[in-house]
Structures are given as C-alpha cells and as structure tokens.
Amino acid sequence: MKKVVILGAGFSGLHIFYKIRHLIGKKIEITVVDRRSHALLKPELPEVAFEGAPLSHSLIELEHTLENRGATFIQSDVERIEAKTNKIILKNGKHVIYDYLFITLGAVKDYDAIKGYKEYGYSVCDDLQAQKLWEKVKNFEGGHIVTGAAKSYWGTRVQAPKLSAPCEGPIGEVMFMLDYYLSKDKNLEVINKYQIDVFTPAEIFFEDVGDKPHEVIGEFMTKKQMNLHNNKLLKEIGKDFIAFEDGTQMPCDLAIIIPPYIAPQVIKNSQLGDEKGFIPTDTTMRHLDFDNIFAAGDITALAQPKLGHIAIIQGAIAAASLLKELGEEIEIPPHDLEVFCIMNMGGHEATLIDSNTLYGGNRDIAMYSPISKLMKWGFDNYLYFNRGHMPPDWALKMTDKLTQMF
Ligand SMILES: Cc1cc2nc3c(=O)[nH]c(=O)nc-3n(C[C@H](O)[C@H](O)[C@H](O)COP(=O)(O)OP(=O)(O)OC[C@H]3O[C@@H](n4cnc5c(N)ncnc54)[C@H](O)[C@@H]3O)c2cc1C
C-alpha cells in the first residue's frame, strides 16, 4: 500500500482527495494535513463582509469529512518537508512519511508588508478579515473608500504570465457589493456621501482578461461614479489617507486591500520553491526536482492568476498524474488554463467572466445577468453541502456550453 500525503485541504487539496480516494485500501492510504479544523471557501467571504452572511456557510469541517471517507486527518502546522528522505515534520513534533506527496498549501497574504495596514487597513481575504470588515461596513457613515491590490512578485523558473495582482476578482466584488450595500441596503442615498476609488498596480485593471470584461466592468464603474487609478504601487495606509510609491496620496476613510501574495514559509524552509518560494512544476504538476512530489493551486509557480478554478484544474491534473503512475487507465488532462469566475455585485447582480486570452485563446465572455448570480448560488451551495466535492464534470461542461451561448 503506497502512502499518499496531501498537505493543505483547500480547493485543490480536497479536489485531489476526491479524485483519488477510490483507491484507498486497494493501492493507497491517504493522510491529509491542515492547520485548520475547517476548510475555508474564500469565494464566499465577500458575502460575510458586505452582507453579514454567517461564516459557517464558508466552512467545511475536515476531520469527519475525511475520516468517514477513509483518510487520516491530522490538524497541525507543517513545519518542514525533507524531500530527500520523504519525511514531513509537523509543528506538534511528530513526523509523517510518504511515498507520494501532494503540496496544496495555497499562498500567504502578506498583510505585514503594508505599512499602516495593521492599524488602518481592511481586507476580505480570510475569515477574520472578512468579519472585521463587516463590523466596519455596518457602522460606516460615509467618506472616502479606496480599494485595490498591492503588487506581488514572481520567480522565473517556469514560464507563466507574471501578473502584478494575481487575483483582482475580489476587488470587483468589494467595490460593487459595497456600493450596493451602502446605496440600497443602508440607503446612504446622497451620492457624494461616499466615494469609491479603485487602484491597481498593473497597467490595466483585470490584466488577466480581454476587452469584453474590461468593457462591462468599465461601464458599471462609470455608471456608479467610481474612479480607477492604474499603475499605483501601494506604499502606506494612514489614518485618513493612502499613499503610493509615485508620491501621490488619496484621502481615505476605509482602505480595503488585497495584500501581496507570497509563498508559505514552509516551502522556503524546505527549499522546494523557486526564488520567490512558489513551487516549480511541469504541466503534469510534478515537481521539477522530485518525481514523487506533485503540487497544485495557488502555491504553484504555474498558477497565474491565483484562482480556485485554476486550483481545481491543476488538482485534477495532479491526481491523474498519480493515478497513471499507479497503473490506472487514465489520461492526464492538458494544462489548459482559463479565467473563470463569477463576480458577485450585490443583490441579484453578478457578472460571469470566462476568458482565456491570457493564454493565447480567443474566448472572452462577460455575462452580466441574474443567471450568473443563480449559477454562483448553485455552485457555492453544491460545494458546501457536498463537503468540498466539486460538481460532476458533465455539470461543469454544461455550464461552459451555457456560458458560450451568451
Ligand atoms: C475573497 C476571495 C474571493 C475569491 N473568489 C474566487 C472566485 O470567485 N473564484 C475563484 O476561482 N477563485 C476565487 N478566489 C481564489 C481562491 O480562493 C484561491 O485561488 C483558492 O482558494 C486556492 O486554492 P488552494 O487549494 O491552492 O489553496 P487554499 O484554498 O488557500 O488552501 C490551502 C490550505 O492549506 C492550509 N495551510 C497553509 N499553510 C499551512 C501549513 N504551513 N500547515 C498546515 N496547513 C497549511 C490552509 O489552512 C488551507 O486550508 C478568491 C479568493 C479570495 C481571497
């Protein structure tokens, strides 16, 4: 029986687990390690931050979910991976041995890198931040709101787009959901009672998609009188201002920021990353230096942008790579990436974005419709009630077909 270990039970770790679990007891045993007791569904956090939705709907309990399905779950921080001896050192002092390893630990949001963030900054990127933001939003009486992403930096070992901001979708949700809440739910009616300014470190906002999404998002921003500032590198957040590297400042009473993405320290400690700590893999998601290590999702150097949808595509590839190695009849899917996300805009409003222009394709869809909202609702609920199990492939293909009709 081969020992398979999955480090990190987020989007990609859980997807890999569901893809390989049919071999438990036949060819493999599986151990999953995560520091959290519950996986966090981050795409649902904007609802926590701007609608006061309960956090419980964004959480999937891990121990029973995994152990009832035949795996061993260990709740612990991973401290080091000793790839030469196939050994993982955990924070509780114990260690785990593997024959095959999946590393799906995600990326770290580096709040500490932003001067003044601790005192004055807000974000939507994790459960604590989203709940803290809702407390602020609920009591917000008007003023200047500034939202945007800080710049992230990447290594050079693999060929991948180098995005300044690897996940700007949440910024779209922040600005539209906040505007919806303040204008409709909270009824801060007078338009100049609050002003939303949006910045991006890139030359263009949403640099990972093509013209159509830019057009649709741009029209909404104009209609809602939001200002957009390109090429802005965040320097500091102050009590009533936000400052940029080019010497400019904006008045700011509420700063909502996506911090820089960095690689987890454990990968740097274990010398398994590129010069920035993200894991270099080939397109079958196998580590470039270690044949028995696979990686998927935000932690990989190939995942650009850093999206749950890409974590799932890569998770399926990594799982198939192992299954094939274990003698199963399976084709390894191609590493065909695309940007696919549904931007919640508050109320019944949402825009579905489906674009592969970043990878040289010509699909570039932006579907603003209540159907998009319904699709998001259906997908989020499916994932929650099925404990992180993705909808079946036929349902995803049907979604794709439906999208392309628009
Ligand atoms: C607000 C927000 C909204 C988003 N909306 C969308 C969306 O609509 N669509 C979309 O496609 N993507 C969206 N994303 C991006 C998406 O959430 C991520 O790309 C996805 O979660 C990445 O999956 P992953 O499995 O790589 O990592 P994660 O889901 O981050 O999972 C990593 C796991 O590893 C664990 N871990 C990390 N380090 C350690 C350690 N040292 N020891 C033990 N355990 C550890 C963590 O606890 C976590 O459970 C959004 C992101 C945010 C922040």
The ligand as an SDF file (V2000), in Angstrom:
LIG
                    3D

 53 58  0  0  0  0  0  0  0  0999 V2000
  -12.0520   36.9690   -1.1560 C   0  0  0  0  0  0  0  0  0  0  0  0
  -11.6760   35.9670   -2.1860 C   0  0  0  0  0  0  0  0  0  0  0  0
  -12.6010   35.6020   -3.1650 C   0  0  0  0  0  0  0  0  0  0  0  0
  -12.2540   34.6790   -4.1420 C   0  0  0  0  0  0  0  0  0  0  0  0
  -13.1730   34.3530   -5.0970 N   0  0  0  0  0  0  0  0  0  0  0  0
  -12.8610   33.4500   -6.0460 C   0  0  0  0  0  0  0  0  0  0  0  0
  -13.8170   33.0770   -7.0430 C   0  0  0  0  0  0  0  0  0  0  0  0
  -14.9460   33.5980   -7.0740 O   0  0  0  0  0  0  0  0  0  0  0  0
  -13.4520   32.1500   -7.9590 N   0  0  0  0  0  0  0  0  0  0  0  0
  -12.2160   31.5670   -7.9370 C   0  0  0  0  0  0  0  0  0  0  0  0
  -11.9450   30.7160   -8.8040 O   0  0  0  0  0  0  0  0  0  0  0  0
  -11.2840   31.8930   -7.0090 N   0  0  0  0  0  0  0  0  0  0  0  0
  -11.5710   32.8130   -6.0690 C   0  0  0  0  0  0  0  0  0  0  0  0
  -10.6450   33.1450   -5.1150 N   0  0  0  0  0  0  0  0  0  0  0  0
   -9.3200   32.4850   -5.1130 C   0  0  0  0  0  0  0  0  0  0  0  0
   -9.3940   31.1010   -4.4460 C   0  0  0  0  0  0  0  0  0  0  0  0
   -9.9960   31.1900   -3.1780 O   0  0  0  0  0  0  0  0  0  0  0  0
   -7.9990   30.5130   -4.3080 C   0  0  0  0  0  0  0  0  0  0  0  0
   -7.3700   30.5580   -5.5600 O   0  0  0  0  0  0  0  0  0  0  0  0
   -8.0800   29.0590   -3.8460 C   0  0  0  0  0  0  0  0  0  0  0  0
   -8.5570   29.0130   -2.5320 O   0  0  0  0  0  0  0  0  0  0  0  0
   -6.7130   28.3940   -3.9220 C   0  0  0  0  0  0  0  0  0  0  0  0
   -6.8600   27.0490   -3.5420 O   0  0  0  0  0  0  0  0  0  0  0  0
   -5.6250   26.2450   -2.9310 P   0  0  0  0  0  0  0  0  0  0  0  0
   -6.1170   24.8800   -2.6930 O   0  0  0  0  0  0  0  0  0  0  0  0
   -4.4350   26.4370   -3.7710 O   0  0  0  0  0  0  0  0  0  0  0  0
   -5.2830   26.9890   -1.5500 O   0  0  0  0  0  0  0  0  0  0  0  0
   -6.2160   27.2850   -0.3000 P   0  0  0  0  0  0  0  0  0  0  0  0
   -7.6510   27.1700   -0.6510 O   0  0  0  0  0  0  0  0  0  0  0  0
   -5.7150   28.5710    0.2490 O   0  0  0  0  0  0  0  0  0  0  0  0
   -5.8790   26.0980    0.7320 O   0  0  0  0  0  0  0  0  0  0  0  0
   -4.6390   25.9830    1.3680 C   0  0  0  0  0  0  0  0  0  0  0  0
   -4.8080   25.1680    2.6580 C   0  0  0  0  0  0  0  0  0  0  0  0
   -3.5160   24.9140    3.2120 O   0  0  0  0  0  0  0  0  0  0  0  0
   -3.5330   25.1350    4.6200 C   0  0  0  0  0  0  0  0  0  0  0  0
   -2.1720   25.5270    5.0520 N   0  0  0  0  0  0  0  0  0  0  0  0
   -1.4290   26.5500    4.5720 C   0  0  0  0  0  0  0  0  0  0  0  0
   -0.2200   26.5590    5.1460 N   0  0  0  0  0  0  0  0  0  0  0  0
   -0.1950   25.5340    6.0250 C   0  0  0  0  0  0  0  0  0  0  0  0
    0.8100   24.9950    6.8940 C   0  0  0  0  0  0  0  0  0  0  0  0
    2.0410   25.5020    6.9880 N   0  0  0  0  0  0  0  0  0  0  0  0
    0.4890   23.9140    7.6420 N   0  0  0  0  0  0  0  0  0  0  0  0
   -0.7410   23.3400    7.5660 C   0  0  0  0  0  0  0  0  0  0  0  0
   -1.7040   23.7930    6.7390 N   0  0  0  0  0  0  0  0  0  0  0  0
   -1.4390   24.8710    5.9770 C   0  0  0  0  0  0  0  0  0  0  0  0
   -4.5690   26.2370    4.8140 C   0  0  0  0  0  0  0  0  0  0  0  0
   -5.1010   26.1910    6.1190 O   0  0  0  0  0  0  0  0  0  0  0  0
   -5.6050   25.9160    3.7190 C   0  0  0  0  0  0  0  0  0  0  0  0
   -6.6430   25.0880    4.2070 O   0  0  0  0  0  0  0  0  0  0  0  0
  -10.9600   34.0990   -4.1400 C   0  0  0  0  0  0  0  0  0  0  0  0
  -10.0240   34.4520   -3.1570 C   0  0  0  0  0  0  0  0  0  0  0  0
  -10.3700   35.3810   -2.1950 C   0  0  0  0  0  0  0  0  0  0  0  0
   -9.3370   35.7610   -1.1530 C   0  0  0  0  0  0  0  0  0  0  0  0
  1  2  1  0
  2  3  1  0
  2 52  2  0
  3  4  2  0
  4  5  1  0
  4 50  1  0
  5  6  2  0
  6  7  1  0
  6 13  1  0
  7  8  2  0
  7  9  1  0
  9 10  1  0
 10 11  2  0
 10 12  1  0
 12 13  2  0
 13 14  1  0
 14 15  1  0
 14 50  1  0
 15 16  1  0
 16 17  1  0
 16 18  1  0
 18 19  1  0
 18 20  1  0
 20 21  1  0
 20 22  1  0
 22 23  1  0
 23 24  1  0
 24 25  2  0
 24 26  1  0
 24 27  1  0
 27 28  1  0
 28 29  2  0
 28 30  1  0
 28 31  1  0
 31 32  1  0
 32 33  1  0
 33 34  1  0
 33 48  1  0
 34 35  1  0
 35 36  1  0
 35 46  1  0
 36 37  1  0
 36 45  1  0
 37 38  2  0
 38 39  1  0
 39 40  1  0
 39 45  2  0
 40 41  1  0
 40 42  2  0
 42 43  1  0
 43 44  2  0
 44 45  1  0
 46 47  1  0
 46 48  1  0
 48 49  1  0
 50 51  2  0
 51 52  1  0
 52 53  1  0
M  END
$$$$
